[in-house]
């Protein structure tokens, strides 16, 4: 986290651990505001990798599962970076920087260094520069029912993007529309403090868990260290949210990803679910799931988890589960008789896959 920004947020009562804002003093109240009003969220828990140089687009197109060309039109795309065996090392959001045509990749901060380092190994003689850009750009999330109006009033004269993943330039930065009620502002550290002050007078400051919860509601997965190499892209629905292009050329793992697509159904898919509990639940990425139909063997794994806003209590999750186990139900977390998952609908449909 940018040191000046850290100091500023701390002075505004932010409780910060490992570059992640836990809360601003009232975690439960902050989380509850996500559904009823507007919240302001620091996104320093997400890392940023910058790619520049004249061969950047070609390089990224040969490394990632998404179609990098789609980012030319002021639009971000989800994507995945795989091992040669098609297993995900990371998922991310990728877009072209409006100001200088470099590319920015946003992913969990804990993976920034290792993913940048791995990608650098494959640059070879290509004219591409890869840098950790996390501290050079402050990112602020604005979400909730009045998010669009609030931003429109604060950024007077800007026509905000309304299409999912559309990007608009603002003075000294840009705005990404994640969904109807969720926006992300990227701005230079010099201008971030005054913008936060203006926004925080009309929205409640909230911890990073609020953003995590919103991503779960929208069915957007994030790979962490605990889940690296556990899934192929289709298992976490990257194909459903535009993160896999099946017509593009080679990239690491492409053969396996394509084979899974064209040889029949994916046996594991990502679902949204809720775990109910009156006492706090410790559910994290990588926790195993169990079902009676798998005889003591794990039938799936938690991808992402976040506390559910009141009055729901408990935890909301994205979880990769064997499709056959969903039909068998019930599914339990951590142990065969652990907390039970209540499966909920996703805001998008999962592509049907028939044999070709």
NUBA-603864 format. One record per residue (C-alpha): z, x, y; residue in one letter. Coordinates in steps of 0.1 Angstrom, whole numbers, plus 2048, in hexadecimal, padded with zeros to 3 digits. Layout:
{Z->Z; X->X; Y->Y; r->A}
...
***
This chain:
{Z->800; X->800; Y->800; r->X}
{Z->7F7; X->80C; Y->823; r->X}
{Z->818; X->81C; Y->831; r->X}
{Z->816; X->80B; Y->853; r->X}
{Z->80E; X->7E9; Y->842; r->X}
{Z->82C; X->7EE; Y->82B; r->X}
{Z->843; X->7F4; Y->848; r->X}
{Z->836; X->7D6; Y->85A; r->X}
{Z->839; X->7BE; Y->83D; r->X}
{Z->85C; X->7CB; Y->835; r->X}
{Z->866; X->7C3; Y->85A; r->X}
{Z->85A; X->7A0; Y->853; r->X}
{Z->873; X->79D; Y->836; r->X}
{Z->85A; X->7A5; Y->81A; r->X}
{Z->86B; X->7B1; Y->7F9; r->X}
{Z->853; X->7CB; Y->7EC; r->X}
{Z->852; X->7DD; Y->7CA; r->X}
{Z->836; X->7F4; Y->7BE; r->X}
{Z->81F; X->7E8; Y->7DA; r->X}
{Z->824; X->7C4; Y->7D1; r->X}
{Z->834; X->7AB; Y->7E8; r->X}
{Z->84D; X->798; Y->7D2; r->X}
{Z->857; X->77F; Y->7EC; r->X}
{Z->862; X->77A; Y->810; r->X}
{Z->886; X->76F; Y->808; r->X}
{Z->880; X->74D; Y->7F8; r->X}
{Z->869; X->751; Y->7DA; r->X}
{Z->86D; X->72D; Y->7CD; r->X}
{Z->866; X->71D; Y->7EF; r->X}
{Z->849; X->734; Y->7F6; r->X}
{Z->839; X->72C; Y->7D5; r->X}
{Z->83E; X->706; Y->7DA; r->X}
{Z->82B; X->708; Y->7FB; r->X}
{Z->80B; X->713; Y->7E9; r->X}
{Z->804; X->6EF; Y->7DF; r->X}
{Z->812; X->6DD; Y->7FE; r->X}
{Z->809; X->6F2; Y->81C; r->X}
{Z->7FA; X->714; Y->824; r->X}
{Z->806; X->736; Y->819; r->X}
{Z->7FF; X->75A; Y->824; r->X}
{Z->7FE; X->774; Y->809; r->X}
{Z->7FB; X->79A; Y->80B; r->X}
{Z->7E3; X->7A6; Y->7F1; r->X}
{Z->7ED; X->7CB; Y->7EF; r->X}
{Z->7F4; X->7C6; Y->7C9; r->X}
{Z->7CE; X->7C6; Y->7C5; r->X}
{Z->7BC; X->7E7; Y->7C6; r->X}
{Z->79B; X->7EE; Y->7D6; r->X}
{Z->780; X->807; Y->7CB; r->X}
{Z->764; X->80F; Y->7E3; r->X}
{Z->741; X->81A; Y->7D7; r->X}
{Z->728; X->829; Y->7F0; r->X}
{Z->708; X->83D; Y->7EF; r->X}
{Z->6E4; X->834; Y->7EB; r->X}
{Z->6E4; X->830; Y->7C5; r->X}
{Z->704; X->81B; Y->7C4; r->X}
{Z->6F4; X->7FA; Y->7BA; r->X}
{Z->6E0; X->809; Y->79E; r->X}
{Z->6FF; X->81C; Y->791; r->X}
{Z->715; X->7FD; Y->791; r->X}
{Z->6FA; X->7E8; Y->781; r->X}
{Z->6FB; X->800; Y->764; r->X}
{Z->721; X->7FF; Y->760; r->X}
{Z->72C; X->7DC; Y->765; r->X}
{Z->727; X->7BA; Y->753; r->X}
{Z->71E; X->7A7; Y->773; r->X}
{Z->6FD; X->7A7; Y->786; r->X}
{Z->704; X->7BD; Y->7A4; r->X}
{Z->6E4; X->7B1; Y->7B5; r->X}
{Z->6F4; X->78F; Y->7BB; r->X}
{Z->70C; X->79F; Y->7D4; r->X}
{Z->6EF; X->7A7; Y->7ED; r->X}
{Z->6F1; X->784; Y->7FB; r->X}
{Z->714; X->784; Y->80A; r->X}
{Z->724; X->779; Y->7E9; r->X}
{Z->73E; X->788; Y->7D3; r->X}
{Z->73C; X->788; Y->7AD; r->X}
{Z->756; X->78A; Y->791; r->X}
{Z->74F; X->7A4; Y->776; r->X}
{Z->75C; X->7BA; Y->75B; r->X}
{Z->75B; X->7DF; Y->752; r->X}
{Z->75B; X->7E5; Y->72C; r->X}
{Z->75E; X->801; Y->713; r->X}
{Z->73F; X->808; Y->6FD; r->X}
{Z->74F; X->7F0; Y->6E4; r->X}
{Z->74D; X->7D3; Y->6FD; r->X}
{Z->773; X->7D3; Y->704; r->X}
{Z->77E; X->7CD; Y->728; r->X}
{Z->78E; X->7EA; Y->73B; r->X}
{Z->78F; X->7D4; Y->75A; r->X}
{Z->784; X->7B4; Y->76A; r->X}
{Z->77D; X->7B3; Y->78F; r->X}
{Z->76E; X->7A3; Y->7AE; r->X}
{Z->750; X->7B7; Y->7BC; r->X}
{Z->73E; X->7B3; Y->7DD; r->X}
{Z->729; X->7C5; Y->7F6; r->X}
{Z->73B; X->7D0; Y->815; r->X}
{Z->72A; X->7BE; Y->832; r->X}
{Z->72F; X->7DA; Y->84B; r->X}
{Z->721; X->7F8; Y->838; r->X}
{Z->710; X->7EC; Y->818; r->X}
{Z->729; X->7FE; Y->802; r->X}
{Z->738; X->7EB; Y->7E4; r->X}
{Z->75C; X->7E1; Y->7E0; r->X}
{Z->76D; X->7D9; Y->7BF; r->X}
{Z->78E; X->7C7; Y->7BF; r->X}
{Z->7A5; X->7C9; Y->7A1; r->X}
{Z->7CA; X->7CD; Y->798; r->X}
{Z->7D8; X->7EB; Y->7AB; r->X}
{Z->7E6; X->7FA; Y->78B; r->X}
{Z->7C3; X->7FF; Y->77E; r->X}
{Z->7B2; X->80D; Y->79E; r->X}
{Z->7B7; X->832; Y->796; r->X}
{Z->7AD; X->831; Y->771; r->X}
{Z->78E; X->81B; Y->777; r->X}
{Z->782; X->830; Y->794; r->X}
{Z->788; X->850; Y->780; r->X}
{Z->775; X->842; Y->762; r->X}
{Z->757; X->836; Y->777; r->X}
{Z->755; X->858; Y->788; r->X}
{Z->74F; X->868; Y->766; r->X}
{Z->72E; X->855; Y->764; r->X}
{Z->721; X->85C; Y->787; r->X}
{Z->712; X->87E; Y->77B; r->X}
{Z->6F6; X->885; Y->794; r->X}
{Z->6F3; X->863; Y->7A3; r->X}
{Z->6F8; X->860; Y->7C8; r->X}
{Z->718; X->84C; Y->7C7; r->X}
{Z->73A; X->852; Y->7D6; r->X}
{Z->759; X->840; Y->7C7; r->X}
{Z->779; X->83E; Y->7DB; r->X}
{Z->79A; X->82C; Y->7DA; r->X}
{Z->798; X->815; Y->7F8; r->X}
{Z->7B9; X->802; Y->7F2; r->X}
{Z->7CC; X->80F; Y->811; r->X}
{Z->7AE; X->80F; Y->829; r->X}
{Z->7AA; X->7EA; Y->829; r->X}
{Z->7C6; X->7CF; Y->82C; r->X}
{Z->7C0; X->7B0; Y->818; r->X}
{Z->7D1; X->78F; Y->820; r->X}
{Z->7CF; X->76F; Y->80C; r->X}
{Z->7D0; X->74D; Y->81D; r->X}
{Z->7D3; X->72F; Y->806; r->X}
{Z->7DE; X->70B; Y->805; r->X}
{Z->7D2; X->6E9; Y->811; r->X}
{Z->7CE; X->6F4; Y->836; r->X}
{Z->7C1; X->717; Y->82F; r->X}
{Z->79E; X->710; Y->83C; r->X}
{Z->7A9; X->700; Y->85C; r->X}
{Z->7C4; X->71A; Y->862; r->X}
{Z->7AB; X->736; Y->85E; r->X}
{Z->790; X->725; Y->873; r->X}
{Z->7A9; X->721; Y->890; r->X}
{Z->7B6; X->745; Y->88D; r->X}
{Z->793; X->755; Y->88A; r->X}
{Z->784; X->741; Y->8A6; r->X}
{Z->75E; X->744; Y->8A7; r->X}
{Z->75B; X->74D; Y->883; r->X}
{Z->748; X->735; Y->86B; r->X}
{Z->75D; X->738; Y->84C; r->X}
{Z->74C; X->73A; Y->829; r->X}
{Z->752; X->71A; Y->815; r->X}
{Z->73F; X->722; Y->7F5; r->X}
{Z->754; X->734; Y->7DA; r->X}
{Z->750; X->75A; Y->7DD; r->X}
{Z->73C; X->758; Y->7FD; r->X}
{Z->744; X->773; Y->817; r->X}
{Z->743; X->771; Y->83D; r->X}
{Z->747; X->78E; Y->856; r->X}
{Z->762; X->78C; Y->870; r->X}
{Z->76A; X->7A5; Y->88B; r->X}
{Z->778; X->7C4; Y->879; r->X}
{Z->776; X->7B5; Y->857; r->X}
{Z->76A; X->799; Y->840; r->X}
{Z->775; X->779; Y->830; r->X}
{Z->770; X->76F; Y->80B; r->X}
{Z->772; X->74B; Y->800; r->X}
{Z->782; X->74A; Y->7DE; r->X}
{Z->782; X->724; Y->7DC; r->X}
{Z->785; X->706; Y->7F3; r->X}
{Z->7A9; X->70E; Y->7FC; r->X}
{Z->7AC; X->733; Y->7F6; r->X}
{Z->79F; X->74F; Y->80C; r->X}
{Z->7A2; X->775; Y->80E; r->X}
{Z->7A0; X->789; Y->82E; r->X}
{Z->797; X->7AE; Y->82E; r->X}
{Z->7A0; X->7BF; Y->84E; r->X}
{Z->7A7; X->7E2; Y->85C; r->X}
{Z->7CC; X->7EC; Y->85D; r->X}
{Z->7C9; X->7EE; Y->884; r->X}
{Z->7C2; X->7C9; Y->886; r->X}
{Z->7D6; X->7BC; Y->869; r->X}
{Z->7F8; X->7BA; Y->87A; r->X}
{Z->7ED; X->7A3; Y->896; r->X}
{Z->7D9; X->78D; Y->87E; r->X}
{Z->7F7; X->789; Y->867; r->X}
{Z->80D; X->77F; Y->884; r->X}
{Z->7F4; X->764; Y->88F; r->X}
{Z->7F1; X->756; Y->86C; r->X}
{Z->816; X->758; Y->863; r->X}
{Z->81E; X->741; Y->881; r->X}
{Z->80B; X->726; Y->86F; r->X}
{Z->810; X->72E; Y->84A; r->X}
{Z->82D; X->738; Y->834; r->X}
{Z->82D; X->75C; Y->828; r->X}
{Z->82E; X->75E; Y->801; r->X}
{Z->830; X->778; Y->7E6; r->X}
{Z->813; X->784; Y->7D0; r->X}
{Z->81D; X->76C; Y->7B4; r->X}
{Z->80E; X->750; Y->7C9; r->X}
{Z->7EC; X->761; Y->7C8; r->X}
{Z->7F0; X->767; Y->7A3; r->X}
{Z->7F8; X->742; Y->79D; r->X}
{Z->7D9; X->737; Y->7B1; r->X}
{Z->7C3; X->74F; Y->79D; r->X}
{Z->7D1; X->73F; Y->77D; r->X}
{Z->7CA; X->71C; Y->78A; r->X}
{Z->7A6; X->726; Y->790; r->X}
{Z->7A3; X->736; Y->76E; r->X}
{Z->79C; X->759; Y->77C; r->X}
{Z->7A9; X->774; Y->764; r->X}
{Z->7B5; X->797; Y->76C; r->X}
{Z->7B7; X->7B3; Y->753; r->X}
{Z->7D7; X->7C9; Y->756; r->X}
{Z->7E1; X->7E9; Y->743; r->X}
{Z->7F2; X->7D4; Y->729; r->X}
{Z->7D2; X->7C2; Y->721; r->X}
{Z->7B7; X->7DD; Y->724; r->X}
{Z->79F; X->7DE; Y->706; r->X}
{Z->7AD; X->7BD; Y->6F8; r->X}
{Z->790; X->7A6; Y->702; r->X}
{Z->76B; X->7A4; Y->705; r->X}
{Z->75E; X->793; Y->725; r->X}
{Z->758; X->771; Y->715; r->X}
{Z->77C; X->76F; Y->708; r->X}
{Z->789; X->76E; Y->72B; r->X}
{Z->76D; X->756; Y->737; r->X}
{Z->75B; X->770; Y->74C; r->X}
{Z->73B; X->760; Y->741; r->X}
{Z->747; X->73E; Y->74F; r->X}
{Z->74F; X->74C; Y->771; r->X}
{Z->730; X->760; Y->777; r->X}
{Z->73D; X->782; Y->76C; r->X}
{Z->724; X->789; Y->751; r->X}
{Z->6FE; X->78B; Y->754; r->X}
{Z->6EC; X->788; Y->733; r->X}
{Z->6CA; X->791; Y->741; r->X}
{Z->6D1; X->7B2; Y->751; r->X}
{Z->6CD; X->7D4; Y->741; r->X}
{Z->6E5; X->7EB; Y->72F; r->X}
{Z->709; X->7F2; Y->739; r->X}
{Z->726; X->7FE; Y->723; r->X}
{Z->72E; X->7E4; Y->708; r->X}
{Z->70F; X->7CF; Y->711; r->X}
{Z->703; X->7CD; Y->6EC; r->X}
{Z->723; X->7BF; Y->6E0; r->X}
{Z->726; X->7A6; Y->6FD; r->X}
{Z->702; X->79A; Y->6F7; r->X}
{Z->707; X->798; Y->6D2; r->X}
{Z->725; X->782; Y->6D6; r->X}
{Z->711; X->76C; Y->6ED; r->X}
{Z->6F3; X->767; Y->6D7; r->X}
{Z->702; X->768; Y->6B4; r->X}
{Z->718; X->749; Y->6B7; r->X}
{Z->739; X->73D; Y->6C6; r->X}
{Z->754; X->753; Y->6D5; r->X}
{Z->772; X->74F; Y->6BE; r->X}
{Z->78C; X->755; Y->6D9; r->X}
{Z->78B; X->746; Y->6FC; r->X}
{Z->7A1; X->746; Y->71B; r->X}
{Z->7B5; X->726; Y->722; r->X}
{Z->7CC; X->71C; Y->73E; r->X}
{Z->7EF; X->711; Y->733; r->X}
{Z->812; X->70A; Y->73E; r->X}
{Z->833; X->715; Y->72E; r->X}
{Z->851; X->6FE; Y->737; r->X}
{Z->874; X->70C; Y->73B; r->X}
{Z->893; X->705; Y->750; r->X}
{Z->89D; X->72A; Y->74F; r->X}
{Z->886; X->746; Y->75C; r->X}
{Z->86C; X->751; Y->741; r->X}
{Z->862; X->775; Y->73E; r->X}
{Z->83D; X->770; Y->735; r->X}
{Z->825; X->78D; Y->73D; r->X}
{Z->801; X->798; Y->736; r->X}
{Z->7FE; X->7A5; Y->712; r->X}
{Z->818; X->78D; Y->703; r->X}
{Z->80C; X->781; Y->6E1; r->X}
{Z->807; X->75C; Y->6D8; r->X}
{Z->80E; X->74C; Y->6B6; r->X}
{Z->802; X->72D; Y->6A4; r->X}
{Z->80B; X->71E; Y->682; r->X}
{Z->7E6; X->721; Y->677; r->X}
{Z->7E6; X->747; Y->679; r->X}
{Z->804; X->74D; Y->662; r->X}
{Z->819; X->764; Y->677; r->X}
{Z->7FC; X->777; Y->686; r->X}
{Z->7F6; X->775; Y->6AB; r->X}
{Z->7DC; X->75B; Y->6B5; r->X}
{Z->7D8; X->766; Y->6D8; r->X}
{Z->7E5; X->779; Y->6F7; r->X}
{Z->7F1; X->771; Y->71A; r->X}
{Z->7D8; X->77E; Y->734; r->X}
{Z->7EA; X->775; Y->754; r->X}
{Z->80B; X->763; Y->75C; r->X}
{Z->81C; X->756; Y->77C; r->X}
{Z->83A; X->740; Y->783; r->X}
{Z->830; X->71C; Y->788; r->X}
{Z->839; X->70C; Y->7AA; r->X}
{Z->855; X->6F2; Y->7AB; r->X}
{Z->85A; X->6D8; Y->79E; r->X}
{Z->847; X->6E4; Y->77F; r->X}
{Z->85E; X->702; Y->776; r->X}
{Z->854; X->719; Y->75B; r->X}
{Z->835; X->72F; Y->75B; r->X}
{Z->80F; X->729; Y->75E; r->X}
{Z->7F8; X->740; Y->74A; r->X}
{Z->7D5; X->749; Y->741; r->X}
{Z->7D4; X->751; Y->71C; r->X}
{Z->7B9; X->75C; Y->703; r->X}
{Z->7BE; X->747; Y->6E4; r->X}
{Z->7AB; X->743; Y->6C3; r->X}
{Z->797; X->723; Y->6C7; r->X}
{Z->7A1; X->717; Y->6A4; r->X}
{Z->7C6; X->71B; Y->6AE; r->X}
{Z->7C1; X->705; Y->6CD; r->X}
{Z->7B6; X->6E9; Y->6B6; r->X}
{Z->7D3; X->6F0; Y->69E; r->X}
{Z->7EE; X->6F1; Y->6BA; r->X}
{Z->80B; X->6F7; Y->6C3; r->X}
{Z->809; X->71A; Y->6D0; r->X}
{Z->828; X->72F; Y->6D8; r->X}
{Z->82D; X->74D; Y->6ED; r->X}
{Z->83D; X->76F; Y->6E3; r->X}
{Z->849; X->762; Y->6C1; r->X}
{Z->83E; X->747; Y->6A8; r->X}
{Z->85A; X->730; Y->6B6; r->X}
{Z->85A; X->73D; Y->6DA; r->X}
{Z->852; X->727; Y->6F9; r->X}
{Z->835; X->70F; Y->6F2; r->X}
{Z->815; X->70E; Y->706; r->X}
{Z->808; X->6ED; Y->715; r->X}
{Z->7E2; X->6F2; Y->718; r->X}
{Z->7D3; X->6E7; Y->739; r->X}
{Z->7AF; X->6E3; Y->745; r->X}
{Z->79C; X->6FE; Y->757; r->X}
{Z->788; X->6F7; Y->777; r->X}
{Z->768; X->702; Y->766; r->X}
{Z->757; X->6FB; Y->745; r->X}
{Z->755; X->716; Y->72A; r->X}
{Z->731; X->71C; Y->71F; r->X}
{Z->729; X->70E; Y->6FC; r->X}
{Z->71B; X->728; Y->6E6; r->X}
{Z->705; X->71E; Y->6CA; r->X}
{Z->6F3; X->736; Y->6B2; r->X}
{Z->6D1; X->73F; Y->6BF; r->X}
***
